[in-house]
Amino acid sequence: MKSLFPTYDVIVVGAGHAGSEAAGAAAAMGAQTLLITMNLDAIAKMSCNPAIGGVAKGQLVREIDALGGLTGLVADQSAVQFRMLNTSKGPAMWSPRCQSDRALYSSMMRKELEKKDNLHFRQDNVVDVLTTEDGKHVSGVRTSTGQTFEAQTVILTTGTFGNGLMHIGETNFGGGRSGERASIGISAALEELGFEVGRLKTGTPPRLDGRSIDYEQLDIQYGDEDPSPFSFMTDNLPTRQEQLTCWIGFTNKRVHEMLRSGFDRSPMFNGTIESTGPRYCPSIEDKINRFSDKDSHQLFLEPEGWDTYEMYLNGFSTSLPEDVQYKALQTIPGFEEAVMLRPGYAIEYDYFPPYQIRRSMETKITEGLFFAGQINGTTGYEEAACQGLMAGINAARKVKGEDEFILKRSEAYIGVLIDDLITKGTEEPYRMFTSRAEHRILLRQDNADLRLTELGYKIGLVSEQRHERFQTKKEAIDQLHDLIADYTVYPDKMDPMLEEQETSTLSQPVKAKTLIPRPQLSIYNLLDADPELKRRAHEISSDPDVFDQVEIQIKYAGYIEKEFEMVEEMRKQEDTIIPDTLDYRKISSLSAEGTQKMERIQPETLGQASRISGVSPSDISVLMVYLKN
């Protein structure tokens, strides 16, 4: 039966954080794109905490923005508080985070998507993936209304909706998130095509009426005095005084005893939930069970938006019976009169082990079919969004007959995430951390635009306006770096400042660049001490980001240089392509485990093969020789 609708270049199924970025990228790159979602009023809805960024997650958002994605821009437009995390550590660890207005974030993302000329919308429920008769090429989707939509490529971003099952105590029911039904049919269609399916679990805490909280018993948490935006295109942010505050509370032994009283009715402990939840974001009952020696756990009370009293209790995710949730909540100091607006719940959902995708996010079984987001076993808005962006880029490029766009581990946290998923797999929801990136000194949040904006421009995702702004900033950084490197400073001007900063004085004139590596000094100390240097520097730029970037480049030059040398050493392996047609069983010297693992995962490069668990260094040596011959 012929479709009533035109044939699209790209169909995106699901409009969460992955789907929004996928649709936005594909349309911006010229692909005729259809975004199908079960609820057009819930585009990019924040199912869990109302926040964007955090440790390593903030780096992902900066990278999405640098490539021309939407998450950073929308986060800035809808944030109620900004904080830079880990500032007591080195710049490789600094991570931006914002508290978001949940409703505003969703509406602003829809607004940004509706600006895309090539993007079309449809509220419907996809129940089947259509392919050619042999199942090797995708051809479209079918919905629960009986309509078919044809396309050259399809991106699935089903999130937690794939056969979603929600749990509150001994009660369970189908759903993708609170108040919304599950998506049924896609998993079965994919299993028929030969895909392996698994189950994972996540959860969310109760939402509270902020008017019922005694804030006098909680610690206040302010936003930053000088907030940093996620987007390199954002100029203005609310001041610290204009931002909303968060609050910190603590559980105690009485709270834990109350929670334990419901363990016999907990779906986590009575066997109802069999799937694995996120290790680094456990439920409160899991925390007090696993860390029974701890008498207290920290809780963060976070506002849901500018115009609501609803509050999110971060750190209290639970699927215990509602009466236990209530009693335990009202045992927490400051929450004695707490009113619960929505109970916490756990949700189990389908995912597809990510060894089944390529680095482009295209599946290995069915050409033209892409997976992005929680369907690949990740957790978090940011992890989903970056996968969606890459899937949207590569679907659009596939339609145009262009090469895949791949980010390496040495180029972006996005590259680390995708490589980890494919080579290491995940049996629990995958969350990004700075520790996962071996080149994190190169992959800082402050230089994401320097690393990626030129790439985004080349593929047609970064606008001319953004590119011109980027070029201006880059030129200013280069000029300021040259000035600091060549400018001579003298003891009579520097010594008073050096004594004040409790560092050794000068015995002779030196280049300004040689003082910046001292841990006691910043570039601003030098500028304040030498009016002429300050005048010349401000002739180049008044942008604090330019000054900070130059300081980081000079202060950590030795570490950065060593890291680049390491990347160069590994480049040969990373650039050695393994043909799709390679039969590992014909390479007699490979170990049995190495052969089995590489057959299953089908690494695309020698470097990727080297990171597969069970593939030994000797296997890599054998494979390297074989490929040379």
N, C-alpha and C positions, 0 to 999 in steps of 0.2 A: 504494500500500500504506500503510495507516494505521500510524503510529508506535506502538510499544509504550509509549512514554513520554509524560508530560504535555507540553503546550505551554508553553514558558518565555517569559518577557518578554525575557530577554537570554541569549544563549549566548556565552561567551568561549572562543576556541580558542587554547590555549597558556597555560602557567602560569609564564612567566618573570617579569621585573620589570614589564613592561607588563600582562601578563595578570593578575597578582596584584592590582595596583592597580585594574584595570578591574573585575574580579569583586568585589573588596571594596567598591568605591564603589557599584556597581549594587545589590548586595545590601543595603548599609547604607541606601540610599535607598528600599528597599521593593520592588525588582524581584525577581521569582522568577528566579534566575540559575543557570545551569549552567556550570561550568568544566570543559572537556575538555582533558586533557593526555596526552601519550604516556607519562608516567611520574609518578605521584603522589608518588614519593619524591624528585623533583627540582624541587619547587615553588620558584620564585625562586632557583634554583641560580646561583651565581656562576661563569659559564663562564670568565671571564678573571681579572682581579686581585681578590683578596679585600679589597675596599675600597669605601667609599661616600663620595661627596662629592669635594671638590677645587675647583680654581678654577672658579667659576660653577656647577659641578655641586652644590656645597654649597648654593648659593642655591636651586637647583631643589628639593633635598630639604626645605629649610626651608619652601618654598612648598607642596609636597605635604602636609607635616605641618600647616601652617596651615589648609589647606582640609579637613583631616580624613582624609588618606590614611595609609598604613601604613609607608612606607619609613623615615621618620625614627625612628619608635618602635622598629621592628625593628632598625635600625642601632644604636641606643643599647643595646638589650638584648643584642646579640651582638658588640659591639666589643671589641677587645683593646688598642687604642691610639687616642687622640684628638689631633688637631693642628689649630690654626687657622692657615691659610696667609695669606701676604701681610700680616702684621701691621705690617711696616715701612712699608706704604703707607696710604692713607686708608681709612676704613671701607667705602667702596663696593667695595673690592677684597678685603676680608677674606672668606675662604671656609673653612668647616669641612670637615674630612675625618676619617674614621676608618678604621683597619685592622680588618677583620672576621674573625670565626671563620666560615669558609665553611660548615661543616656546621650550626653553630648558627643562622646567619642563615636558612638554608633551613627548618629545623625550626620556628623562631620565627614565620616568615611563615605557614607552614601552620597553626600554632596560632592565630594571629590570624584567619586566614580561616575556620577551623572554628568560631569564635565567632559568625559571621554566620548568623542564623536562616534567611535566605532563600537561602543559598548551598549548591548541591549539586555533587557532584564525580563525574567519570567518567574512568577511564583508558582511552583509546582514541585512534585516529589518524584525524583528519578528512581525507578525501580529496576531498570535493566540497562546494561551496556551492550550496544549493538556492534557487531564485528562482521568482517567478511566470513564466508562459510567455513574457512579453515581456522578462524579465530586469530589469525596472525596480524590483522590490521583492524583498528577501530573504525567505525563508520558513523557512530552517533549514540543517542540514548533514547530510552522510552520512559514515559512518565506514568504515574498512577491514573491520570486522566485519559490514558489511551493514546496520547499524541507521541509522535516520533520527531526527533530533531536530529538532522544529519550534520556531520562536521568532519573535517580532515583530522582533527585532534580533539581529545577529551581529557580534561584534568579533573580528577576526583579529589575533593577536599571535604570528606564527610565528617571529620572531627569525631565527636563522641556519639554521633547519631546512628552509626552503623549497628543495627540490632541492639541499640542502647537499652540497658536494664538498670533502673534506679532502685536504691535501697535506703530505707529509713527503718532501722530496727528490724522487726520481723515482717515488715511490709515491703513488697517490691512490685514494681510496675514498669511497663515500657515507657521510654522517653529518651530524648537526646540531651535535654537539660530541663530544669524546673519549668513546668508549664508548656512544654513543647514535645510533640510526639517523636518517636524514633523513626529512622529510615529503614525500611525492610525491603529486601530484594537484591540490592547491589552485591552484597557478599556472596549470595548464592550464585549470581551470574558470574562473578569472578572465579569462584571455585570451579565452575564448569569449564572455564577457560584454562584451568590448571594452576591457579594461584593458591599458595598456602595461606591460610587465615589463622589468626590467633586472637586471644582476648586479653585486654588490659583493664585496669581500674584506675579511676581518679576520684576525687571527692571535693567537697566544698563546705565551708563552715556556715553556721547560722548567720542571718542578717538581723540586726537589732535596731530598735528605735533609740536614736541618740539622746532623746529627751529623758529617757529612763536611766541614764548612766550618771553615777556620781563621779565627776571628773576630778574632784578634790583628792580622790584616792589613787589617781593615775599620774604617771609622769608625762609631761607634754613633750612633743617632738615637732620642732619647727622645720620649715623648709630652709633652703640656702639663702644667704644674704644676696649673693650674686648668682642667680640660677643660670644653668647652662642648658640651652635648647638641644633637642635631639636633631632637629633639621638644620642643615647649613644654610637654609633659606629663611629661617626665622630671625627676626630682628628684635622683637619686643616680647618680654615675658612679665608676668605679675611679680611685683616686689615681694619680699619676705612678709611685709605687713599685709599685703593683699592676698597672699596664699592662705589656704586652710591649714589647720594643724592636725597632726595625728597624735595618738596617745598610746602609752605603753603600760600594760598591766602584767600580772603574774598569777599563775595557778599556785596552789599549795596542797598540802597533804589531804585536807578535807575535800578539795575538788577532786583529787585523784581517787579517793575512796568512793566518792559519789559516782564517778565514771566507772570504776570497777564493778559497782553494783549492777551495772547493765551489761556486763561482758557476756553473760549467758544468753542474752537476747541480741548480741551484736552479730551482724552478718559476716563480719571479719573473722570472728572467733568460733562461730557455730557451724562453719563449713558452707554457708550459703554463697559467700563470695570465694571463688577459687582462683581468680585471676590476680595478677601482680600489680601493686600500686607503685607510685613514685617513691623511690628510696629517700630522696632529698626533700620531700614535702609530705611527710607521713601524717596520718590522722592523729588526733590527740590521744585516742585510745591506743594506737600503735606506739606512740612516744612513751606513754607511761608504762606500757608493757615491756618495750625493748630497753628502756632506760629506767628501770625500777629503782635504781639507786638515787635518782634525782628527785628532790622534793618539790621542785618548782620549774615551770616552763614559761618563757616569755611570750606575751601576746601583744599584737599590734591592733589597735582599734582605728580603722581607716574610714574616712568619709566617702560616701558613694557619689557625691556631686555637690555642686554649688547650691542647689535649690531643694535639697532633701535632707531629712533627719536620719535617713537610713544609713547604718554603719556596718562595715565588714570586719569581722573579728578574725584577723589573720593569725594563724597558729592554732586554730581550734576547729580544723576540719574534722568532721565526724559523720558516722552513719549509725550511731547509737539510737535507740528508741527516743522519740521526741520528749517523753516525760523525763528521761534521764538527762538529755541535753539541757532541759529547762532547769532542773534541780542543780546540776553541776554548774551551769552559768551563774545562778543566783548565789552560789557559794564563793565565787571569785570576788575579792575585795573591789568595791566600786560598781559591782554588777548585781547587788542584792535585790534591786527592784527592776532588773532588766526585762524589757518586753521583747520577745522574739517575733520578728515579722515573717521570717521564713526559716524553717529548720534546715540543719545541715543534712547532706545526703552523699552517698557514694554512687558511682555509676560505672557499670561494666560496658565495654564496647568492643567492636571488632577492629583489628588492625591487621596489616599484611607485612610480615617480616621483611625488612628493607633490603635484604640481599637481592630482592626481586626487581630492584630499580637500578638504573644507571646514574652516573653523576649528573646527567642532564635532568634527572627526575622522571625520565621516560621508562616505562616498564620493559623488562627484557623479553617477556612472553608475547605481548601484544604491541605492535608498532603503532605509534600515535597516541597511546594511552599513557597518561602521566599521573603519578600520585604525589600529593603534597600535604604536609601537616600531620595530625595525629594518626591518620591512616597508616603512616610509616613508623609509628611507635614513639613519637616524641610527645613531650608535654610542654605547655607554655605558648602564649600568644606569639612571642618573638621567634621561637623556633619554627612555629607554623608559618608565620609571615615570610620568613626568608626562603623557606622551601617553596611557598606559593609564588614568590617573585621569580625564582629560578625556573620553575615549571612554566610560568607564563612567558618568560623570555624565550625559553627553548621551544615551546609549542609554536610561538609566532615565527621563530627562525626556521623551524622544520617546514612550516607551510611555505615559506619563501625559498626553501631549498638551500638554506645557509647552514654552516657548520654549527655544532653544539657550542654553547657558551658555558665554559667550565671555570670554576674558581678553585685554585689549588690551596692546600693547607697553609702554604707560606704567603698566600695573598689575602685571606679573609677567614674570619671565624665561620662564615657561611661554608667555606670549603672544608673546614675541619668537621663541622657538623655532618655534612653530606657524606664525607669520606668515612667518618666513624660509623654512621648508620649502615653503610654498605659493607665495609670490611669487618667491623666488629659485631654488627647486629645489635639487637636489644631485646631482652626478655622482660624488661621493666620500662616504664616511660622514661625516655631519654631527655635529660636536661643539660643545657650547656653550662660549662664552668670555664674560668680562665685556665685552670690546670689541665684542661683537655688540649690546649693549644701549645705545642712545643715552641712556636715562634711568637709567643705573645708580646715580646718586647717590640716586635714589628707591627703587631696587629692591635694597636692601641685605639681607644675610642676617639682620641684627638686627631688622628691622621687618617681616618676612614676616607675622607674626601680625596686626600693626596694619593691614596692607594687605588681608589675605585672609580672616581668620577670620570676620569678620561675613558675608562673602559665602558661605563654607562653611556657616555656620549657617542662612542664609536658604534655601539649597537642600536642607537636611535632611541634610547630611553631617557637620557638626560636632555633637558631643553636647552635652547640657545642661551636663554637668560641665565640659567644655572651655570652653564659652561663658562660664560663670560665672567660671571662673578667668581667662579673657581679660579680662572686664569689670573684675575686681578689679585686674588689672595695669594696664589702660588708665587707670582712675581714679587709680591711684597715680602714674602718669607725669604725668597732667594736674596733679595736686595738687603734685607736686614741682616741676614746671616753673613753676607759679604762685609757689611759695615762693621759688625762686631768682630769678625775675623781680622780685619785690616786695621781697625782703629787702635791707636796707642793711648794707654792711660798712664797717668803719672802719680807718683807717691803723694805729692802735696794735695791732690784731690781725693785719692782713694783711701789713704791711710786713716783719716778720721772715721770713715764708714767701716773700714776693716776692723778697727779697734772696737767700734760699737757692736759689730757682729761677732766679736771674739774670735777672730781669725788672724793669721800672721800678716804683718804689714809688708810693703814692698821695699826692696833695696834699690830698685831701678825701674825705669819705665818697662811696661809689658803690654802685649796685645790684650784687649778686653776679653777676648775669647778664652784666655788661659785662666781667668778668675771664675768664670761661671761654673766649672765642674766642682768647685768647693761646696760642700754640703750646706754651709752656713749662708750661702749667697744665692740670690736670684738675679735675673736680668734687671729687675726694677731697682735693686740696690745700686747697680752700676749707673743706671740712668739718673737716679737722684743725686749721685755723687758728682756727676760730670754734666753740667748744663749743656755743653756743646754736643756731647754724644746724645743727650736726650732730644735736643732740637733736631738733629739730623735724623734720628730714629723716627720721630713723629712726622717728619717730612715724608717719610716712606709710608707709614701707616699709623692709625690710631686704634686699630682693631686689637683687643687683648688676645684674641686667638692667635694672631700672627706672632706676638711677642712670646706667648707661651710655647708655641711650636718651635721657635728658634731656640728658646732656652732648653727644651727637652732634647732637641737634636744635638746641641753642643754638650750639655751635661752628661748625656748617656751615649755619646758618640762611640766610645770603645765597645760597649755592649752591643750597640746596633751594628757596628762593623763586623763583629764576630758572628752575629746572627746571620747576616747576609752571606758570610763565608760558608756557614753551615748549610744554608739554603742552596748555595751554588754547588757544594759537594753532593747534595742529594738530587740535584736537578737531573742528572743523567738517568737515574732510576725513574724519576717522576715523568720524564719525557719519553721513556721507552714504552711504546704501545704494544700491547698483547693482542694479536688478532682474535676476532670473535670465533673464528673457525678452528682455533688451536685445540688439538686433542691431547689432553694432558696424559692420557693413558699410554700414549706412544713414547713418552719421555721416561725411559726405563729407570733412570737414576733418581727420580723424584720419590720421596717417601710416600707411603700409602695414605697417611693422614693429609699430607700436603696436596696430593692429587685429589682426594675427596673434597677438601675444603675449597680448592680453586675451581673444581668442576661446579660446585654449588654456587659460589659467589661470582665466578666469571670476572675476575679483576680486569680493569681496562688498561692498567699500566703496571710496570714492574714495581714501582713504588707502592702502589695500592696492594699488590700481592704480598709485599714484605710486611704489611701491617695486619694481615689476617692471622688470627690466633690458630696455631697448629702448623703454620707454614714456617719452616726453619730457615736460618741463614744459608745452610747448605742447599736447600731447595731453591732459594733465590739464585745462588751461584750457578746451579745446574740450569735453571730456566734462562738465565742471562746468556750462558754459552749457547744454549739451544737456539735462542732468538737471533744471536749473531750469525749462526750458521744457516 
